């Protein structure tokens, strides 16, 4: 019988004296009385994996960075399967992906929901009681009475928003609060976009449900639907089902309760909308609502929207190429955002306005009269009303255009009472940010006038030569066109200029058809 005792990593790997990538220990022959070097490879791989699986997750990751051998062992699915079963014994269903067990273990190891109450003398960060059965945390939303959490397998949980005062006067989460599964098969959910949770009476859930076939047909089909729940009790009060050919991935709300507009984003990047009277949802009757194409997708059909955000009177659309388009429905909010009413049209409030930005935008957040944007380099830009210093610029001056602020990006959600922070790392979510080019890093020294004019200020010519080399290396016309579109996205152009180049390249590509296949000639 062999007994294993958990010890620090240093004491567990003392038997390792050599590995294929590192070679034998230097000076090992000169050490007397210590026996022959022992390689960990002499142990069966199953035994090594079993021993490593007892380590904490962060120690497994650290051990995998020591050498090539341990990197391969610590990355095996057998190790992560045992770790995952230890972290979440009740987890049965694995999410899709190349490494499902490692992904599941990391998701459940890093999941957490923290909050910090506003007001008071002390700023204490507390951790909430969250559902242990959740497969990671993908999204969350606090309402008046509950906090809703959506995991990575589409299960939506809700549990009592039980904040109590501790003996030290700090706000903390009641440990005895219970959570309940609201529904399964959920894709996204939304509620009243105002930050005051008292307005969030209903919860709108975008889900996939199996529907019985039409008359004369057998079997069932998966259809997307929107289910409306009372946030206070979790009771479903309304449901609308769409045709099976319509597939959506995101839902947001905009407008007043009597004219609540539901905006639905399809998998193809199109925006559809429908209007419901929220004050009549709890009445037992059925009626038909009309699904219509939103103006941003009707007037700009070449745009493919990647995500959207909304408040009570505005909507922001981010395209897959990093462009930003804005809908503003009231003149007061328009003046706060842009500092003028010059281009505001009260008769056409759904007409999207393009924002001029120096780089691709990946994420956005929208307040009542201000917004925040995160670009591909991880920079944050704020715009709009700054009466209370909410833009983070260090002053109280309004900003009519995106202004960079020195902050770091994270997943946040705020209400009038608390600031919530969500954590759950997905290893299949590739890093979204890239390094800022040297010519655009703030603080680069400028050449002095006496040193002579630089031949390539900011490295622009060198970057263009690199772009041309990448295009020249593409084997086909199709590849060259795609590479050119990608390069246009990298360039510091305004959104309108990028849209022009992308649309022009699409026209040229369509006109060329199949002509031009093959490697480029030297003259090209």
Buried (B, 14 or more C-beta within 10 A) or exposed (E): EEEEEEEEBEEBBEEBBBBEEBEEEEEEEEEEEEEEBEBBBEBEEEEBBBBBBBBEBEBBBBBBEBBEBBEEBBBBEBBBBBBBBEBBEEBEEBBEBEBBBBBBBBBBBBBEBBBBBEEEEEEBEBEBBBBEEBBBBBBBBBBBBBBBBBBBBBBBBBBBBBBEEEEEEBBBBEEEBEBEEBBEBBBBBBBBBBBEBEBBBBBBBBBBBEEEEEEEEEEEBEBBBBBBBBBBEBEBBBBBEBEEEBBBBBBBBBBEBEEBBBBBBBEEBBBBBBEBBBEEBEEEEEEEEEEEBBBBBEEBEEBBBBBBBBBBBBBBBBBEBBBBBBBBBBEEBBBBBBBEEEEBEEEEBBBBBBBEBBBBBBBBBBBBBBBBBBBBBBBBBBBBBBEEEBBEBEEEEBBEEBBBBEEEBEEEBBBEBBBBBBBBEBBBEEEEEEEBBEBBEEEEEEEEEEEEEEEEEBBEEEBEEEBEEBBEEBEBBBEBBBBBBEBBBBBEBBBEEBBEBBEEBEEEBEEEEEEBEEEBEEEE
